[in-house]
Amino acid sequence: MVNMGDQSESDEAVGETTGTWNDERHESPQTPAALVPHDGPVSGQPIMLRDKGDYSVMVAEAGSGFRQPMRGFDPDYVDIVDYIVRITHRIWEERGVGLIYDTYGHNISLWTTEGLAIGREMMVANTLRTLAAYPGRKIYVEDVVWSGNEDDGFHTSMRAVSVGYNTGYSQYGPPTGRRVVRRGIANCLVKENRIIEEWITHDELHVVRQLGFDPFEAAERAARADAARGKIARNGDHERVLGQQTPKPYPAKTGTGFDVEDFLRRAMHEIWNQRLLNKIDDYYVADFRGHASSGKELYGLGDLKVHSLALLAAFPDAVMTFEYLYWLTDTARGEYRTAMRWALTGTHDGPGFYGPPTGKQVYLMGITQHVIRNEKIVEEWSVFDEFALLKQLAVV
């Protein structure tokens, strides 16, 4: 399963993430891309959700034999995409919450913008709380990007939209009866039928607004509760540049031909860390489609540039690091489908969507999925938790 529930407020949260937490897969934008482990493109036509058809077809194929090596997995699942999609459905929509004990490690690490939470019981509690708040909730899986193998484990990135009515108590208060739609992306490391590490980001600010609450007031209440539990504000420099020097360029490309990893890391570094927004034209198609947090829909390069400018204006010293990347090569359609996990740190020194400047330092974890065709990005889904950001900016 992928946990698409509310973020944990349990006492099992043991730390807060920073832009440089101790992750062996972490890489600064100045490090050559080849040093980051990944399994690269899958040869031939890979197993893809879009080729599977209706969910009823997946159910009918259950137990019909593995389509790929999956040592230690329940034989009811035929491949890693089937595993991710069907355990999500079975736990959330069929209410088999106890299946978490069969599909999560006892010491699961869950990473969000809020920090690190540990333990399988925390996952059970989060699921029960979310189902109680939205009893009829449906989760529609849009895509699963994956990489890996049975020896090293599978990395999966599930993008999904959840739809439900708030007919029960939630972390924000009594039932509102309102319909809530939320997109989220959950990245998992899965081995022998168990998720052993997970990174989740979802559009929580969009939820708060749909429920009818003032997001700034809700964030302030939540921040006060966090402070009472002993959460500590972040501090430290954001080293995009050293002293009065200029941002370092991305290392020169080695080799010939199109390289997905070099293309994406170079594009994101030049646009976000070198502030070369003119490079957007080089990396994105003119009729680009973007799907961002708070339900924002971007059409074309103009929208993308304004969206990027607004975030950089609010956090003018922001630095973005790119932590993990994998992709599928869709040979049938001539495109790459990617999943990139990134982090942004910065100081809230500018006006914008998040209110007047507070001078506070922030950390964001985000996940972006891209579609690349003819060596340009044609569509992307980028999700980060803006409500968690507002909590960091709140006056406590």
C-alpha positions, 0 to 999 in steps of 0.5 A, spaced: 500 500 500 501 507 499 499 511 505 495 516 502 492 519 509 493 525 513 500 526 516 501 523 522 501 527 529 503 521 533 508 521 538 512 517 534 515 522 530 522 522 531 525 528 528 525 533 522 528 533 515 532 538 513 535 539 506 541 535 507 538 529 512 543 523 512 540 519 506 545 515 502 541 517 495 542 524 497 545 528 492 547 535 491 546 539 484 553 540 483 555 532 484 555 528 477 549 525 476 552 518 475 554 517 482 546 516 484 544 509 484 538 507 479 536 502 475 535 506 469 531 505 463 527 498 463 529 494 457 523 493 452 516 495 453 516 496 461 510 494 465 506 500 466 499 501 469 496 505 463 497 498 459 493 494 464 486 496 463 480 497 468 481 495 475 477 489 474 482 486 469 487 487 474 483 483 479 481 478 474 488 476 473 490 476 481 494 469 482 495 468 475 503 468 476 509 473 476 510 477 470 517 479 473 522 476 478 518 478 485 522 473 490 518 473 497 512 477 494 505 474 495 503 470 489 496 474 489 500 479 485 503 479 478 508 484 478 510 491 482 505 495 479 499 490 480 502 490 488 502 497 489 495 499 486 491 493 489 494 493 496 492 501 496 485 499 494 484 493 498 486 497 505 483 503 503 477 502 499 475 495 502 477 497 509 482 491 510 486 496 514 490 490 518 493 488 511 498 494 513 501 488 518 503 484 511 505 490 507 509 494 511 515 493 515 515 493 523 520 499 523 517 503 516 520 510 516 515 515 513 518 522 510 514 528 509 515 535 509 513 535 517 519 530 518 520 523 520 515 518 523 517 511 524 513 504 525 507 500 522 503 502 528 503 509 526 501 507 519 495 503 522 493 509 526 494 514 520 489 510 516 484 509 521 484 517 522 483 518 515 478 513 513 474 516 519 474 523 517 472 521 509 469 514 510 467 513 503 473 516 500 476 513 493 483 513 491 484 513 483 491 511 481 493 515 475 500 512 474 506 508 477 513 509 475 518 504 478 525 501 478 529 496 481 529 488 482 527 483 487 534 483 489 535 491 491 528 492 492 523 496 488 522 503 488 515 506 486 512 512 485 504 512 485 500 518 483 493 518 485 487 523 486 483 521 492 475 523 492 471 523 499 466 527 503 468 529 510 462 526 514 467 524 520 471 528 525 478 530 522 484 533 525 481 540 523 475 539 527 467 536 526 465 534 520 463 539 514 460 534 509 464 538 504 467 534 498 474 534 498 479 532 492 486 531 493 492 529 489 498 526 492 504 522 490 507 517 494 514 514 493 516 507 496 522 502 497 519 495 497 522 488 498 519 482 499 512 484 499 513 489 505 514 497 504 520 499 508 521 506 507 516 511 504 516 518 502 509 522 501 507 529 499 500 531 498 496 537 497 494 539 504 492 546 503 487 544 497 484 540 503 483 545 508 480 550 503 475 545 500 473 544 507 472 551 508 477 553 513 482 559 513 488 556 511 493 561 515 488 560 522 488 553 521 496 553 520 497 557 526 493 552 530 497 546 528 503 550 529 502 552 536 500 544 537 507 542 534 510 547 538 507 544 545 510 537 542 517 540 542 518 541 535 524 546 533 524 551 528 530 550 523 536 555 522 542 555 518 545 558 511 542 556 504 548 555 501 546 556 493 552 560 493 559 561 497 559 568 500 559 573 494 561 568 488 556 565 483 552 559 483 556 553 480 554 551 473 552 543 473 557 539 471 559 538 463 555 532 460 559 526 458 557 521 453 553 522 447 545 521 446 540 523 450 541 522 457 534 522 461 538 524 468 543 529 465 537 532 462 532 533 468 538 534 473 541 540 469 534 543 467 532 543 474 539 546 477 539 551 471 532 554 472 531 553 480 539 554 482 542 558 477 535 562 476 536 562 468 528 562 467 530 563 460 532 556 460 525 554 461 524 555 453 529 550 452 527 544 456 519 545 456 515 544 450 510 551 448 504 547 449 506 544 456 501 542 461 503 542 469 499 540 475 501 543 481 499 544 488 493 548 491 490 545 485 493 549 480 493 548 473 499 551 468 498 552 461 504 553 456 510 556 458 508 563 460 504 560 466 510 556 468 514 562 468 510 566 473 509 560 477 516 559 478 517 566 479 512 567 484 516 561 489 523 564 488 520 571 489 517 569 496 524 565 498 529 569 494 535 565 497 532 558 495 536 552 494 533 546 491 537 539 491 535 533 487 535 527 491 532 521 487 530 520 480 528 514 476 524 513 470 520 508 465 522 508 458 515 507 454 518 505 447 511 504 445 509 511 445 516 514 444 516 517 451 520 517 458 515 517 465 520 520 471 519 520 478 524 525 481 524 527 489 527 534 491 527 538 497 527 546 497 530 550 503 530 558 503 528 564 507 521 567 507 523 574 505 518 576 499 511 577 499 506 572 495 501 566 496 504 565 503 503 572 506 507 577 508 514 576 509 516 573 516 523 572 515 523 564 517 526 559 514 523 553 511 524 546 508 519 543 503 520 536 500 516 535 493 515 529 488 515 531 481 513 526 475 515 528 468 513 526 461 519 527 456 518 526 449 522 528 443 527 531 448 523 536 452 518 536 458 511 535 455 507 535 462 509 534 469 505 533 476 509 537 482 506 536 489 509 539 495 505 540 502 503 548 502 500 547 509 506 544 512 509 550 509 504 555 512 505 552 519 513 553 518 511 561 517 506 561 522 507 566 528 507 561 535 
